[in-house]
């Protein structure tokens, strides 16, 4: 007997949806597909449904659970209202409907669009539907982007969660108001920094006092936000979070959006947008921090950037992470028993001094880490990347032209110039001797002078190309020597 798995999906939440219950449209899909399965005489194995999930999203929990069950061959039919309910991604159509499902012995049936993998004749129709569904998602994505950009330019907030210290105005969509409880902590962070506290010291102070960090605070106030590093999910502050708050212009009443963007509508990965492309609208909401104090903090932070003693940030600053908890490794100088600083520096996990839930101690001497990185980089360039970089150097420099080739061409041009000059002299003597008429002499002389002018231009161009090529080859040789040594 055929066993069927019914899968339902909906992207947009129905307005009448009750909390913790399926939306009406999802329920309609279930009723329709169960009736159809019964009519076909199929045994219903299980109903899977993802509400408020895009058809392009491959992280849908019920969808992935159904695929695992399909691979385990717990049923042999997947029934959806249409192919687009299963996925709108053409790549997923090919991967599952036309590759894995046949291997697993799974038949796919789309009720509304007659998609049926048992019908070999409509494979092209399924592929066309897959393309149309993907184009639909792309068009929708572009349309939404246009609308969101317009709202950003108008200074309306479009984020899912308001920044820590602020909250969405329940009476006016797109507006932000102050969150009185969290705003106290934000003001205190700025005040402590102006009093001379560093970001790490502020984080330690808040953890000692048991103040929940922004992630924990949101969870305590009804949000289901679960992203973030381990210490953030545990409610612990770190220096990165403190610095992020200190740099956030939203706290002086300006709306700052568009700082990150997705690579494409098919990817969840976000990249940082250049600052000049951000959407910044001034005075859109009440400020938590005075503008003068904010500007002063920015100047102080610029002066206090981690330095290697030369006034510049160390090359590894912010780039070394703890392998266990992912926190930044903090540089410090150990002291001897008499309290004198030792001549070498260490890096330690930034979570070391935290209380319950903090990370265990991890140390490494900075000079040894630098030596190890340098050794690994040299080994990489010598063993793996040397040939590749040489090719890239040549591609950047362009096709190599031997300098000797230019010298040969110059010698040939010089020879032709001398020949033309000698010919003009012979013509002059012929004119003096009366062997040629004046009009003939003038015409021939003009012709050879034009040839001389062209050859002279050619000579100058060849000399410049020779100089450029010699300089380019010298730079390439220098770069390759650097790569090697």
Secondary structure, DSSP 8 states (H G I E B T S, - for coil): --EEEEEEEESS--TT--TTS--HHHHHHHHHHHHHHHHHT-EEEEEEEEET--TT-TT-HHHHHHHHHHHTTS-SEEEESSHHHH-S-HHHIIIIIIIIHHHHT-EEEETTTTEETT-GGGHHHHHHHHHHHHHHHHHHHHHHHHHHHHHHHTT----SS--TTEEE-TTSTT-EEE-HHHHHHHHHHHHHHHTT--HHHHHHHHHHHT---HHHHHHHTT-----S-HHHHTT---HHHHHHHHH-GGGGT-EEE-SEEES-TT---EEE--GGGSEEESS-S--SS-HHHHHHHHHHHHHTS--SSSSS--TTTTT-B-TTT--BEEEEEEE-TTS-EEEEEEEEETTTT-STT-----EEEHHHHHHHHHHHHHHHIIIIIHHHHHHHHHHHH-S---HHHHHHHHHHHHHHHHHHHHHHHHHHHHHHTTSS-HHHHHHHHHHHHHHHHHHHHHHHHHHHHHHHHHHHHHHHHHHHHHHH-
